[in-house]
Structures are given as structure tokens and as C-alpha cells.
Amino acid sequence: MNKLVRTIAVAATLVVAVASSANAGAVLDRVIATKTLTVAVGTAWGKMSFLNDKHELDGCDVEIAKAIAKYLGVDAKFVTPAWDFITAGKWEGRWDMAMGQMTPTKARAERLSFPAVYFYNRAVAVVHKDSKATMLSDLDGKVVGVAASTTQELYANHNLTPDWLGARPIQYQFKPGQMKPYGNGIQFEDLRLGDGVRLDAVLADESTALNAIQSGYPLRVLDEILYSEPGSIATLPGDKEFDDKIAIAIKNMKDDGTLSKLSIKWYGVDYTVEN
């Protein structure tokens, strides 16, 4: 009986090994076979990705994704799932890679793979222009909005443990009285209603905050930076060949200056190098 159990176990191990081998390169094979790279982006992620006047997806991340697709010799197709669906890692083949300048934390690395860092985000606090707040400590005890499933949410809860490459210890300079997570990207809409109407402040990456202000929102950014973090492309683990192709594409864009030019085009700042 024990021999039979051992035989079954060995057979099962062989099946798993064969299946794993068969899955190696599966994503890249699908992308090449369909001539399509399906990319998850957002419709209201500031200059990362948004719907332009023609109701077409546009933005820095969209252009970078198209450049990666061109390097692979395929077309880019875009889908727009919610951010928390992307970070959950349950993609089920609906997209091949995700943009969004995702911070490659250890917790996320349990579900996702991060083949290439292409951006460096600075997290800031944004207040209404009529707010009396001039420094981060003025937000102590206030109502603060954040995008759900982001490092800004962790910061607001004082649970952010920076575990990305080159991370510096976090210094919390205030404690919100209430933290409101948003999954639909309308935290700036609530803040623009007025100081303290629904929110006293929003925590966000600097580029998104400046985009809102340039779009006419009556907001301002407090001078102090909360923290800086790398932003990476995300894929599902298991296809090293696919990840390597993405990494090479991004390296080529860094080496020939394309990545810097796109950042400056969209943001007026080169966010592709760490400050």
C-alpha cells in the first residue's frame, strides 16, 4: 500500500513538472500567436492613462505599452480593470501585463512579477486651495482620502513598511483622524468640493496631483514629500521569457532616451530617474 502511495506521488510530481514546463513561455507564446499584447491601464489615472477628447486611451503609460508591443512585433490592446483587481493577481488570462507605475513590494511579489522599473513616484499630500494647512503636521486628525490598495493607503494607516530596492525608513509626520479609501478615482472630486466638505486632504503620487491642478482643480500640493518609490510594470509569475522581453524593451527605451522624453512630454519632469 505504501509503495502504491509512493508511486502515485511520484507520478503526480512528474505531471506537475511536465505541466510547469509546458507553461514556460505560455504568455509570450500567446502574445506572439495572437499578435496582440493585452495591457491593463486606467481611464482616469492622470497622465499615466486617460480617455482623451476622442474617447481614446492616451497618456504616458499608454505610449510606453505601445512601444513595448512594437518591440515584441505585435499590437497593443488595452483593458481597464479596477486597480484592486490588478493588484489581486487573479487575471485569468484577461490581460498580459499591467501598467500604473506599481510599487514592487514584497507582499505584491507573492502574487505578481515585476520585470522592469520604469518610473519613480513621489508621494505627496494635496489640500484644497482654501485649506489653512501649510505642512504635513497640519493634517493630524483630519479626514484624508487615498486610492485603495496603494502605498498611500498604507501610509495613512501607518502600516507602510518600505520593502522595495533602495527604500528608506518611513517617517510619519501626521496621523489622520479618518482615512477614506477610494476604488473609483474620485477622491480629487470630493476634495475639490471645498476644504473639509468631504475631505481635508488627499494622499497621491505627485504627477497625478499636479495633473489634477493643471486640469483646473482648486487644489495645492504641500511642499514636503511623504516618500519616494519605484514604479514597475507588472505581470503574472511563471513566464521568465516574457518578463525578460519586457525588461529588454524598457532598457532599450532608457538607453536611447525614449523613456525620459515620454516622461518630460507628459509630466514636464523626468520621473524615470530616481532623485
ZIRAHU-V825435 format. One record per residue. N is the residue number from 1. SS is DSSP state (helix for helix, strand for strand, loop for the rest). PHI is phi in radians with two decimals (none if undefined). PSI is psi in degrees with one decimal (none if undefined). Layout:
n->{N,N}
ss->{SS,SS}
phi->{PHI,PHI}
psi->{PSI,PSI}
//
This chain:
n->{1,2,3,4,5,6,7,8,9,10,11,12,13,14,15,16,17,18,19,20,21,22,23,24,25,26,27,28,29,30,31,32,33,34,35,36,37,38,39,40,41,42,43,44,45,46,47,48,49,50,51,52,53,54,55,56,57,58,59,60,61,62,63,64,65,66,67,68,69,70,71,72,73,74,75,76,77,78,79,80,81,82,83,84,85,86,87,88,89,90,91,92,93,94,95,96,97,98,99,100,101,102,103,104,105,106,107,108,109,110,111,112,113,114,115,116,117,118,119,120,121,122,123,124,125,126,127,128,129,130,131,132,133,134,135,136,137,138,139,140,141,142,143,144,145,146,147,148,149,150,151,152,153,154,155,156,157,158,159,160,161,162,163,164,165,166,167,168,169,170,171,172,173,174,175,176,177,178,179,180,181,182,183,184,185,186,187,188,189,190,191,192,193,194,195,196,197,198,199,200,201,202,203,204,205,206,207,208,209,210,211,212,213,214,215,216,217,218,219,220,221,222,223,224,225,226,227,228,229,230,231,232,233,234,235,236,237,238,239,240,241,242,243,244,245,246,247,248,249,250,251,252,253,254,255,256,257,258,259,260,261,262,263,264,265,266,267,268,269,270,271,272,273,274,275}
ss->{loop,helix,helix,helix,helix,helix,helix,helix,helix,helix,helix,helix,helix,helix,helix,helix,helix,helix,helix,helix,helix,helix,helix,loop,loop,helix,helix,helix,helix,helix,helix,helix,helix,helix,loop,strand,strand,strand,strand,strand,loop,loop,loop,strand,loop,loop,loop,loop,loop,strand,strand,loop,loop,loop,loop,loop,strand,strand,loop,helix,helix,helix,helix,helix,helix,helix,helix,helix,helix,helix,helix,helix,loop,loop,strand,strand,strand,strand,strand,loop,loop,loop,helix,helix,helix,helix,helix,helix,loop,loop,loop,loop,loop,loop,loop,loop,strand,strand,strand,strand,strand,strand,loop,loop,loop,helix,helix,helix,helix,loop,loop,loop,strand,strand,strand,strand,strand,strand,strand,strand,strand,strand,strand,strand,strand,strand,strand,strand,loop,loop,loop,loop,loop,loop,loop,helix,helix,helix,helix,loop,loop,loop,strand,strand,strand,strand,strand,loop,loop,loop,helix,helix,helix,helix,helix,helix,loop,loop,loop,loop,loop,loop,loop,loop,loop,loop,loop,loop,loop,loop,loop,loop,loop,loop,loop,loop,loop,strand,strand,strand,strand,strand,loop,loop,loop,loop,helix,helix,helix,helix,helix,helix,loop,loop,loop,loop,loop,loop,loop,loop,strand,strand,strand,strand,strand,helix,helix,helix,helix,helix,helix,helix,helix,helix,loop,loop,loop,loop,strand,strand,strand,loop,loop,loop,loop,loop,strand,strand,strand,strand,strand,strand,strand,strand,strand,loop,loop,loop,loop,helix,helix,helix,helix,helix,helix,helix,helix,helix,helix,helix,helix,helix,helix,helix,helix,loop,loop,helix,helix,helix,helix,helix,helix,helix,helix,helix,helix,loop,loop,loop,loop,loop,loop,loop,loop}
phi->{none,-1.11,-1.12,-1.12,-1.07,-1.12,-1.10,-1.10,-1.09,-1.10,-1.09,-1.11,-1.09,-1.14,-1.10,-1.09,-1.10,-1.12,-1.09,-1.10,-1.13,-1.17,-1.43,-1.07,1.40,-1.10,-1.16,-1.06,-1.04,-1.16,-1.06,-1.17,-1.14,-1.55,0.98,-2.47,-1.81,-1.60,-2.14,-1.54,-2.42,-1.96,-1.67,-2.50,-1.78,1.09,-1.37,-1.11,-2.80,-2.78,-1.60,-1.43,-1.10,-1.58,1.07,-1.96,-1.19,-2.55,2.23,-1.07,-1.10,-1.13,-1.17,-1.13,-1.08,-1.13,-1.16,-1.13,-1.06,-1.09,-1.06,-1.38,1.39,-2.31,-1.65,-1.66,-2.13,-2.00,-2.18,-2.26,-1.27,-1.18,-1.02,-1.18,-1.21,-1.12,-1.23,-1.21,1.45,-1.65,-1.42,0.93,1.30,-1.36,-2.65,-1.71,-2.65,-2.20,-1.67,1.83,0.93,-1.22,-1.27,-1.42,-1.41,-1.12,-1.10,-1.21,-1.15,-1.28,-2.06,-2.28,-1.99,-2.20,-1.26,-2.76,-1.42,-2.27,-2.70,-2.25,-1.67,-1.95,-1.48,-2.38,-1.86,-2.06,-2.25,-1.19,-1.08,-1.54,-1.14,-1.51,-1.18,-2.14,-2.52,-1.02,-1.08,-1.22,-1.59,-1.06,1.43,-1.57,-1.58,-2.12,-1.74,-2.51,-1.32,-1.11,1.08,-2.17,-1.22,-1.14,-1.14,-1.10,-1.09,-1.06,-1.56,1.02,-2.05,-1.44,-1.95,-1.10,-2.22,-1.69,-1.04,1.33,-1.18,-1.84,-1.02,-1.45,-1.98,-1.38,-1.84,-2.86,-2.22,-1.07,-1.30,-2.60,-2.01,-1.97,-1.47,-2.11,-1.84,-2.06,1.29,-1.82,-1.07,-1.22,-1.11,-1.20,-1.21,-1.22,-1.14,2.50,-1.12,1.40,-1.13,-2.15,-2.40,-1.72,-2.87,-2.26,-1.74,-2.77,-1.30,-1.03,-1.10,-1.16,-1.10,-1.14,-1.12,-1.09,-1.15,-1.17,-1.44,1.84,-1.21,-1.40,-2.24,-2.59,-1.72,-1.21,-1.13,-1.29,-1.53,-1.22,-3.02,-2.11,-2.56,-1.33,-2.05,-2.12,-1.29,-2.07,-2.39,-1.55,-1.11,2.08,-2.20,-1.08,-1.09,-1.12,-1.03,-1.10,-1.11,-1.11,-1.04,-1.16,-1.06,-1.17,-1.06,-1.08,-1.19,-1.24,-1.14,-1.63,1.51,-1.06,-1.12,-1.09,-1.09,-1.17,-1.09,-1.17,-1.02,-1.59,-2.00,1.34,-2.42,-1.51,-1.53,-1.52,-2.10,-1.41,-1.61}
psi->{-44.7,-36.3,-39.3,-42.9,-43.5,-39.0,-44.1,-41.9,-43.9,-42.5,-41.5,-40.0,-40.2,-38.7,-44.5,-42.8,-42.9,-43.0,-41.8,-40.6,-39.4,-29.7,-14.3,121.9,10.4,-41.2,-48.3,-41.4,-42.0,-42.2,-46.2,-42.0,-40.1,-8.0,32.5,128.2,111.9,122.6,132.2,125.4,-179.7,161.3,-9.7,47.9,38.9,-142.5,-4.0,-55.0,135.0,168.5,120.3,-171.9,-22.7,7.8,34.1,148.4,133.9,169.3,173.4,-48.2,-36.3,-43.0,-38.5,-43.2,-40.1,-36.8,-38.3,-43.4,-41.5,-40.5,-37.0,-10.3,27.8,176.2,152.3,133.3,137.5,140.1,159.5,64.6,163.7,151.3,-41.2,-26.4,-38.4,-49.2,-21.0,-24.6,3.4,70.0,-32.1,38.0,9.5,-22.1,159.5,-33.1,161.2,139.3,-157.9,6.6,47.0,133.7,123.6,74.4,163.3,-37.7,-43.7,-30.7,-14.1,-19.6,-23.0,164.2,148.1,86.4,-23.9,124.7,129.9,2.1,156.0,117.2,141.8,120.3,135.2,168.8,134.9,136.9,165.3,150.8,-23.2,-2.1,146.5,-5.8,131.6,-13.8,164.2,-37.9,-20.6,-13.4,2.5,124.9,3.5,169.7,119.1,132.2,145.0,158.0,132.4,149.5,38.6,167.4,-23.2,-35.5,-42.3,-40.1,-45.8,-32.2,3.2,36.0,11.4,113.7,100.1,116.8,25.1,166.3,129.0,14.3,143.3,153.2,140.8,134.5,109.1,123.3,0.5,163.4,113.9,145.1,-31.6,137.5,126.7,112.7,140.9,132.5,-0.1,6.2,18.2,18.2,-35.2,-31.0,-41.1,-37.2,-34.6,-14.3,-22.5,157.9,116.4,1.7,-54.3,-32.5,153.5,-22.9,163.9,136.6,129.7,171.4,149.9,-41.5,-40.6,-40.7,-46.0,-33.5,-41.2,-41.9,-42.5,-22.3,-1.4,4.2,135.6,66.5,168.3,153.9,130.9,145.6,-35.3,136.2,134.8,-50.4,166.7,142.7,149.9,149.5,128.0,158.0,145.9,142.5,176.7,144.2,152.7,-12.4,81.7,-36.2,-42.3,-46.5,-41.9,-38.4,-42.4,-44.2,-42.0,-41.3,-44.7,-40.5,-42.9,-39.6,-32.0,-45.2,-37.8,3.3,-2.1,-42.4,-45.0,-42.3,-39.4,-40.4,-45.9,-37.8,-44.7,-32.3,-16.4,4.2,144.4,94.8,6.0,-3.6,144.4,133.4,none}
//
